Amino acid sequence: MLVLHLLGPTRILFDGVPLTDLPAGKNLALLAYLALERRPHARERLAALLWGDMPAARAQSNLRMALYTLNNLLPEVLESGRTTVALTADLPVRVDALALQTLAHEPEATLEELEVAVALWQGDFLHDLTLSGATLFDEWLGPTRERIRLALFAVSERLAEACLRSGEPVRAVPSLYRWLEIEPWHETAHRTLMLALARAGRYTEALAQYKTCVLVLDRELGVPPMPETSRLAEQIQWARGLASRDNLPQVLTPLVGRAAEQRQLQRLLLDPSTRLVTLVGLGGMGKTRLALHIAAILRHAFLHGVWYVSLEGSTDAPGLLAAVATALNVPLTAGVPLETTLLAALQGRELLVILDGFEGVHEHALLLNEWLRAAPGLTLLVTSRQRLAMRGETVFVLEGLDPEAAGALFCACVERIKPGYDPRLDQVALEDLIRLTGGMPLALELAAAWIEGYPLHAIVSQVAQDSEVLSGVYRDLPAKQLSLRAIIAFAWHLLTPGAQQVLAQLAVLRGHFDEEQAAAVSGARPEVVTLLLHHALLQRPTPSTLAMHELVRQFALHELAAQPTLQAQAHAAQLAHFGAMLGTQNRLLSGGDTTVRALQCLAANVENLRVAWEYACTQPDEKWLEAAAEPIHKFCEGQGRYAEGELLFRRALATVTTPALRSRLNVHYAALILRLGRLLEAIEACEASHDALPEDLAGFAANLLGILYAARGRSQEALIAYERSLEVYRRTGDNRQIVKPLANLGPLLLRLGRVEQALTTLGEGLELARTIGDRRGETHFLNNLGLAYFQQQNYAEAFTYYQACAELCLELNNESVRMVALYNLAEIALIQDQALTAQKLAQEAVGLAETFGDQRNQALALRILGMAELSFGQHEAAETTLAQALNLARTTQAPSVLLDAVYGWANLLLARGATDQAAELFAILRHHPATDLHLLPQAEQRARGLTLPVLSPADAEVRLSGLSLG
């Protein structure tokens, strides 16, 4: 890289090494010209540029000599052809003059980048270069120097503005002094420097700079300063004479959290184009505390200070005017209206005024426009529970603290009451408290106040039932903040009756919801939603969604319960809307390309679906539950939410009495608890229901029974169940469902040793899945075909199918099947002595299974992980992992899974030299009827050289049930 420092004393670095023998005179001029004008130049043009006073031949000779000299100093920097010369095209070149000009035209340059750009200036471009006989070069050099100077001035001005906007006026001072060294008559630079010095509290220097400005303008230009410069000097003189620059009340506790909000608000308040900022939020959100904190930081950022006006108790225009006049120490004049006196006092002053608690005088917000028009230097920060709804207003919505800051605030409050408190002992309860309060600072402070007399879990339990428990603790709280219910009730009473009804109905929604859902449940028109946002009773967490603070919801639900007709109407609308959503998405959950989008839609609405299901159970609304059961089950399966689905269906079964619906619910319930490893319970639920099922569910139930029987080693019963499922689906012509028993029948046929039939079945299923566009179904066939080739010890072909399955699952976000493909790939890696790869794949599979609560697949993946650890000689780690696999396998009630874990433990014993114990386990594996056939070749290979006892299948089953391992 070539680095040229041409602003001020010349410095050149080539590949990081400074040149000691610098080019000078016309050699330097040539190098600088080629660097700034980065393109090929005709030799004749360059010769005329630098030796224009000479004959052409001599000028060309001098050019050749200059190029020779530069090539010796900087090898391979120049590309010199017969007719043109340029810097080497692919050579990285950095020139300070170009960097300065580039940043001058970069609108998004940061303050730090602007500082770097200004620091590049160490003097004029080629400042000590004087040439003779180079008229054309001089004609180029003069305008170039001027452009670079203008770039410096532009960057210096932007840097000063950025420093003033960020509240760091001192950082602007050096660049402004440098600007004035170059152009001492530049009045804008003088004025900006005066302002920066004054805002830094250096009033004497600022006024001295004004005197310098007056003298320089008179001497250089023979003109007086512009009126705005003189006015600024008067303001600075006035500011220097102020006895006080703020009336901020003393704050007794530190601000916790809010760093991001502080930065954003500070940037807004220091931006001259933003003069009215409304900090909106529910009472108790910490609006006043944040406003005071920012005011203290900006105490010197406004020439005439920052002033705090409490509007507590003010309800009309005279009260508002009086509060502001008192806070600003405005003297009253007899016979002169207070408004006139106040406007006169504001004029000509640069100050920040905080109007705290504006909701009481909200109707008089137009007065603020009058003040802002009359006083160009005035900036207003308004705290309110509702927006002002004025065009010049910038709204900043303050919501709850993030969980980390909320926890820190609670702990800080408790520490003042109960020193030595250890929050780790209450971690779960603290997380619940933060969720219930939505991170509201006041709620957290009030909860902390009770910690001396009650355990936190008891406080949380009470808050969950009634937020009124958080009240009346601190004597120095404003009256309107003595109770959380009072805070929300105040905002409630500001609403129209119609808006109150809408808010009450919206309380049946949970989490994030959109305008369409709000309208469906409450009939809310857009203007009512906007009104609720203005009052901070609704939040907008994303541009397209709405949300309600949990304490507001608690209050609104209480109000809704007082109106039974409205409550019933809201819940009916809730069921209708989310029932329709489930119906629409169920049609898309077909296994095709629409499945991923459908799952995403339901996941985005999971909280409201859960609430709708719960309400339908309490009625019970059996028609709604019947329609919702299938899509809810598909959703829980598709997203691995097995435990959540189990709870939902168990809740429904506890209330539903109709036999037909109970049968339907039981089948879905059985499918979910299968995933949780509760096979015996699943078989019982499914067997009790499948005969009473309608045909649309009979095929599904038969397929499910096949899976359950196969997992228990009841292969013949599984075969009958799969064939019955296929018969039902073929009779109904439902190709989308046929793929499911086909996918499951293949592995069963493998277990029965019918390999060719298994391959035919799986091949047929794969072709069918691709024909109907069932890509999720395709993943099952790919995985099972891999299993078929694995069983034949064709590991290359097995790898191809497993890898294709994993890649397709990743594309479809089908993590439950990808998990299986991952540990199957890990098994192949283990066989091929790629232990590190096996370990990584198995670890990922274990993590996914743990997330889903899928104990069966977690046990299988853990066995492979443990054997990978054995390959590294990590016997202790392997023992821990394999013991965990055994314990999980026992809970699955699936003999094949337990046998898989036993295989892992046998390998551990073998590695430790316990050959007799290992031989007994390998014998169980060899003779047990439920041992997966794909495992047998590996087990036989590992047991080679051992003397295995001969067992009957029944003996193997007995010994397995009596094993005490791990």
C-alpha positions, 0 to 999 in steps of 0.5 A, spaced: 500 500 500 502 507 498 500 512 503 501 519 501 500 525 506 500 531 502 496 536 507 502 539 510 509 536 511 510 531 506 510 524 508 510 517 504 509 510 507 510 504 502 508 497 505 508 500 512 515 503 511 516 511 511 520 513 505 526 517 508 529 519 501 522 523 499 521 525 492 521 533 491 520 538 486 516 536 480 517 529 482 513 530 488 508 534 483 508 528 478 506 523 484 501 527 487 498 529 480 497 521 478 495 520 485 489 525 485 487 524 478 487 516 478 487 515 471 492 514 465 494 520 462 498 522 456 505 523 456 505 529 452 499 532 457 504 530 463 510 533 460 506 540 458 503 540 465 510 540 469 515 543 463 510 547 459 516 552 458 520 547 454 520 544 447 516 538 447 522 533 446 526 536 452 520 536 456 519 529 454 526 527 456 525 531 463 518 526 464 522 520 463 527 522 468 522 524 473 519 517 472 525 513 472 527 517 479 520 515 482 520 508 479 527 507 483 524 510 490 517 506 489 518 500 485 512 497 481 508 503 483 507 506 476 505 503 470 508 507 464 507 505 457 509 508 450 503 513 450 500 513 457 502 513 465 498 512 471 499 509 478 498 501 478 491 499 477 491 494 483 495 498 487 492 500 494 493 508 495 491 512 501 491 520 500 489 524 506 487 530 501 482 525 498 480 522 504 478 529 507 474 530 501 470 523 501 468 524 508 466 531 506 461 528 502 459 522 506 452 524 509 452 518 514 459 520 517 460 519 525 462 524 529 469 520 530 470 519 523 469 527 522 474 528 528 479 523 524 478 527 517 479 534 521 486 531 524 488 529 517 489 537 515 496 539 517 497 544 512 495 546 505 496 541 500 503 541 497 504 547 502 511 548 501 512 546 493 514 552 489 515 550 481 518 554 476 515 553 468 509 549 470 503 554 469 499 548 467 500 545 474 499 551 478 492 552 474 491 545 477 494 546 484 490 553 486 483 550 485 485 543 488 487 547 494 481 551 495 477 545 494 480 541 499 480 547 504 472 547 503 472 540 504 476 542 511 471 547 512 465 543 511 467 537 515 469 542 521 462 545 521 459 538 521 463 536 526 462 542 531 454 541 529 455 533 531 459 535 538 453 540 540 448 535 538 451 530 542 452 534 548 460 534 547 461 542 545 469 541 548 470 536 542 468 541 537 473 547 540 480 544 537 477 544 529 474 550 530 480 554 532 484 550 526 478 553 521 479 560 524 487 559 523 486 558 516 480 563 515 480 568 521 474 572 517 469 566 517 464 569 521 460 562 522 466 559 525 467 564 530 459 564 532 460 556 532 466 557 537 463 562 541 457 557 542 461 551 543 465 555 549 459 557 552 455 551 552 462 548 555 461 553 561 467 557 558 463 564 558 469 568 558 473 565 553 466 565 549 466 573 550 473 574 548 472 570 542 466 575 540 471 581 541 476 577 536 471 576 531 469 584 531 477 586 530 478 581 525 472 583 521 473 590 521 481 589 520 480 584 514 473 586 511 471 593 514 464 590 516 461 589 523 459 582 525 452 580 523 446 581 527 445 573 529 453 574 532 451 580 536 445 577 539 449 570 541 454 575 544 448 578 548 445 571 550 452 569 552 453 575 557 446 574 560 448 567 561 454 568 564 450 573 569 445 568 571 445 566 578 443 559 577 442 555 571 437 550 573 432 548 579 432 541 578 430 537 584 435 533 588 434 525 586 436 521 592 436 514 588 440 512 582 437 511 575 437 504 573 437 502 566 435 506 560 441 507 557 438 506 550 433 511 552 437 516 555 441 516 548 435 517 544 432 522 548 439 526 549 440 526 541 433 529 540 433 534 545 440 537 542 437 537 535 435 544 533 429 541 529 426 537 534 423 542 540 417 539 542 418 532 545 413 528 549 415 523 553 409 518 554 408 512 558 403 509 563 404 512 570 410 509 574 414 508 568 419 512 570 418 518 566 419 524 571 426 520 573 428 519 566 427 526 564 431 529 571 436 525 569 437 527 562 436 534 564 442 534 569 446 531 563 444 537 559 445 542 564 450 546 560 448 544 553 443 550 553 446 557 554 440 559 559 440 552 563 434 547 564 428 548 568 423 543 571 416 545 572 411 540 576 404 540 574 402 536 579 395 539 581 395 544 575 388 543 571 387 549 567 391 554 563 392 559 569 395 554 573 400 552 567 402 559 566 403 560 573 407 553 574 412 555 569 413 562 571 414 560 578 419 555 576 423 560 571 423 566 576 419 570 572 417 577 575 410 579 575 408 586 572 402 589 575 396 590 569 400 585 564 397 579 563 401 573 565 402 570 558 405 576 556 410 576 561 412 569 560 412 570 553 417 576 554 421 572 559 422 566 554 424 570 548 431 571 547 433 565 551 436 558 550 433 553 555 430 547 556 424 546 560 421 540 562 413 540 563 412 534 568 405 531 568 402 534 563 396 530 562 392 534 567 392 540 563 392 536 556 387 541 553 391 547 553 397 544 549 396 549 544 399 554 549 406 550 547 406 552 540 405 559 542 411 559 546 415 555 541 414 560 536 415 566 540 422 563 543 426 560 538 431 558 543 426 554 547 426 546 547 420 543 551 420 536 554 413 534 556 412 528 560 405 525 560 400 519 560 398 521 553 400 524 547 399 532 545 397 530 538 400 536 535 404 536 529 410 539 531 410 534 537 416 528 537 413 522 541 417 518 545 414 512 548 417 509 555 415 502 556 418 497 561 425 496 563 428 490 560 429 484 564 436 485 566 435 492 568 428 490 571 432 485 576 437 490 577 432 495 579 428 491 584 435 488 587 437 495 588 431 497 592 431 491 596 438 492 598 436 499 601 431 495 605 434 488 606 442 489 606 445 482 603 439 480 599 441 474 594 436 474 588 439 468 586 435 464 591 428 468 588 430 467 581 424 464 578 419 468 582 423 475 580 422 473 573 415 472 574 415 479 578 418 482 572 413 479 567 407 480 571 409 488 572 412 488 565 418 491 568 414 498 570 419 501 575 414 503 580 411 496 581 418 493 582 419 499 587 413 497 591 414 490 590 421 491 593 418 494 599 414 488 602 420 484 601 422 485 609 415 481 611 413 477 605 417 472 601 418 474 594 414 468 591 408 470 596 408 477 593 408 475 586 402 470 587 398 476 590 400 481 584 398 475 579 391 476 583 390 483 584 395 489 583 392 493 588 397 489 593 402 494 590 400 500 594 401 505 600 408 503 601 412 509 600 410 516 604 413 520 599 410 518 593 405 523 589 398 521 591 396 519 584 402 514 584 400 511 591 397 505 588 398 501 581 390 501 580 389 508 581 395 510 576 391 506 571 384 508 573 386 515 572 388 513 565 381 509 564 377 515 566 380 520 561 377 515 556 370 516 552 365 510 554 366 507 547 374 507 548 373 504 555 369 498 552 374 497 547 380 497 552 376 492 556 374 487 550 382 487 548 384 485 555 382 478 552 388 478 547 395 476 550 402 478 547 402 481 541 396 482 536 394 486 530 389 491 528 385 486 525 385 481 531 383 488 535 377 489 531 375 482 530 375 482 538 372 489 540 370 492 534 375 497 535 376 502 529 383 505 527 382 512 531 380 508 537 386 504 537 390 510 536 387 514 542 389 508 546 396 508 544 396 516 545 394 514 552 399 509 553 394 504 554 396 500 548 403 499 546 406 498 539 412 493 540 413 492 532 410 497 526 405 491 525 403 489 532 400 492 538 400 489 546 397 491 552 401 492 559 400 486 563 397 491 569 393 494 564 390 488 562 389 486 569 385 492 570 381 492 564 379 484 565 376 487 572 372 492 568 370 487 563 368 482 568 363 487 571 359 487 564 357 480 563 354 481 556 360 485 554 365 479 557 361 474 553 361 478 547 368 479 547 370 471 548 365 469 543 368 474 538 375 471 540 373 464 539 370 466 532 376 469 530 382 464 532 377 458 530 377 461 523 385 462 523 386 455 525 381 453 520 385 457 514 392 454 517 389 447 518 388 447 510 395 449 509 398 444 514 398 439 508 406 438 508 407 442 502 410 449 501 405 452 505 406 448 511 412 453 514 408 459 513 402 456 516 406 454 522 409 461 523 403 464 523 400 460 528 407 461 532 406 468 532 399 467 535 400 462 540 399 466 546 392 467 543 390 460 541 392 458 548 387 463 551 382 461 546 383 454 547 382 455 555 376 459 554 373 454 550 375 448 555 371 452 561 365 453 557 366 447 554 365 449 547 365 442 544 364 444 537 370 449 537 374 444 540 373 439 535 374 443 529 381 446 533 384 439 535 387 437 529 390 444 527 393 445 534 396 438 534 399 439 527 402 445 530 405 442 536 408 436 532 410 441 527 414 445 532 416 440 537 411 443 542 409 436 545 409 438 552 405 444 551 400 440 546 399 435 552 397 440 557 392 443 552 389 436 550 389 434 557 385 440 559 380 439 554 379 431 556 378 434 563 372 438 561 369 434 555 364 429 556 361 427 549 364 420 547 365 422 540 369 428 542 373 425 547 375 419 542 378 424 537 381 428 543 384 422 546 388 420 539 391 427 539 393 426 546 396 419 545 400 422 539 403 427 543 405 423 549 408 418 545 413 424 543 414 425 551 416 417 551 409 415 555 408 409 550 403 405 555 399 411 556 399 412 549 397 405 547 391 405 552 388 412 550 389 410 543 386 403 543 380 406 547 378 410 542 380 408 535 374 404 534 369 409 535 372 414 531 370 417 524 373 415 518 377 421 517 381 420 524 381 412 523 386 412 518 390 416 523 389 412 529 391 406 526 397 409 523 399 411 531 397 405 534 402 402 529 408 406 531 406 405 538 406 397 537 413 398 533 416 402 539 414 396 544 417 391 539 410 388 538 411 388 530 406 383 528 400 388 531 404 394 528 404 391 521 396 390 522 395 397 524 399 400 518 395 396 513 389 398 516 391 405 516 393 404 508 386 401 507 382 407 510 386 412 506 386 408 500 379 407 500 378 415 501 383 416 496 387 421 501 394 421 498 396 426 503 395 421 508 397 415 505 405 417 505 404 417 513 403 409 514 408 408 508 413 412 511 412 408 518 411 401 514 418 401 511 422 401 518 418 396 520 419 391 514 426 392 515 426 390 523 422 384 520 428 382 515 424 384 509 429 389 506 427 389 499 419 390 500 422 395 505 426 399 500 420 398 495 415 401 500 419 407 502 421 408 494 413 408 493 412 413 498 418 418 496 415 418 489 408 419 492 410 425 497 414 428 491 408 428 486 403 431 491 408 436 494 409 434 501 416 436 502 415 435 510 413 427 508 419 427 503 424 428 509 421 422 513 422 417 507 429 420 506 431 418 513 428 412 513 431 410 506 438 412 509 436 407 515 435 401 510 441 402 507 445 403 513 442 396 516 445 393 509 452 396 511 452 401 505 454 407 509 455 411 503 448 410 500 446 411 507 450 418 508 447 420 502 440 420 504 441 422 511 444 428 508 439 430 503 434 429 509 438 434 514 438 439 508 431 439 506 429 439 514 433 445 514 430 449 508 423 447 511 425 449 518 423 442 520 427 441 526 424 435 529 426 430 523 433 434 522 434 432 529 433 424 527 438 425 521 443 429 525 444 423 530 444 418 524 449 422 520 453 422 527 452 414 527 455 413 520 461 418 522 462 414 528 463 408 524 468 411 520 472 413 525 470 421 525 469 421 532 469 429 532 464 430 527 460 425 530 461 428 537 458 435 534 452 432 530 450 428 536 451 434 541 446 438 536 441 433 536 441 432 543 440 440 544 434 439 539 431 433 543 432 437 550 428 443 547 422 439 544 422 434 551 423 428 546 426 423 551 426 418 546 430 421 541 435 424 546 436 418 549 438 415 542 443 421 541 446 421 547 448 414 546 452 416 540 455 422 543 457 417 549 460 413 544 464 419 541 467 421 547 469 413 548 473 414 542 477 420 545 478 416 551 474 420 555 471 415 560 468 419 565 465 424 560 462 418 556 460 414 563 456 420 565 453 421 558 451 414 557 448 413 564 443 419 562 442 415 556 440 409 560 435 413 565 432 417 559 431 410 555 427 407 561 422 412 561 420 412 554 417 405 555 420 403 548 425 396 549 428 398 542 431 405 545 433 401 552 437 396 548 440 402 544 442 405 550 445 398 553 449 397 547 452 404 549 454 401 556 456 395 553 462 399 549 463 403 556 464 396 560 469 393 554 473 399 554 474 399 561 476 391 561 470 389 564 469 383 559 464 378 562 459 384 564 460 387 557 459 379 554 452 379 558 449 385 555 452 383 548 448 377 549 441 380 551 442 385 544 443 379 540 437 375 542 432 380 544 426 380 539 426 388 540 433 390 538 433 394 532 437 390 526 441 396 524 444 395 531 446 388 530 452 388 525 455 393 530 454 389 536 457 383 533 463 386 531 464 389 538 463 383 541 468 379 537 472 375 541 468 375 547 464 368 549 457 370 550 452 366 553 446 363 549 439 366 551 432 365 549 428 371 547 424 370 553 431 370 557 433 376 554 427 380 555 427 378 563 434 380 563 433 386 560 428 388 565 432 386 571 438 390 569 441 395 574 446 400 570 448 407 570 
